[in-house]
């Protein structure tokens, strides 16, 4: 009986299990039940996943689109590449030495396609891919009609970089959690009860680890960020991992970031339910505008100065 696993990631880059579901088979009806049940447990719409990564299972992909229509669905790059690699082996049927060279070439060409940062560079990479594998037209046709044309937007950087995927491009976190669960199972012959007991042991330990990582971010400052004026308003308020990402952007790519550009994901440093969704300030803005209209010049300057303090902290 397949065990369907749903996994998330915290602001401190810790993986956690959202849910487990034993399903009779991997058909749409069972996936609908599992995801609808998960959805019913999410307290607010703000907690619905913004991005969902799955393997290239058509049934699961269809259900994700139905149950979470406002979430961006991505496909695991690792699974896609495995399918492409397997197809090349099946089509070519070459000797081991030649096949090894073909696979090395495939990896280079495939990475060029997947890592394309724009539609133009993607098109260029695909054209080059066609040239390199022109001796294997059936393979090229398979890749284009079965993989690239239908789902390129779900795994190629030119499209996936436009959504908040927090660096996730594969289902590796799910595989990792599956491996962790196995460590709690004494043998592979256990039934539902043993499976439940293993999960019941695993999840509390997982929560303890997550709380520890949150505590490190809210109570301790690493040496580099201590008393550094660039990070003074970020330490204790975002995760350590986010601080390192910001530092890496600054050092490696010379890219700055505004305080208000730090996504709320990196600010979540507690497990308790906290309302941190959209805050409507339209009424307050309207009142400020009306007050500006009726104020004298000196008062307008004071209001502007106060707004500047908020806008440019």
Helices and strands as residue ranges (DSSP letters): E 2-9, E 15-23, H 28-41, G 45-47, E 51-54, H 58-67, E 72-75, H 77-92, H 96-114, H 119-132, H 137-142, I 143-148, H 149-151, G 152-154, H 157-160, H 172-184, H 192-219, G 223-225, H 240-252, G 259-261, G 264-267, H 282-294, H 297-311
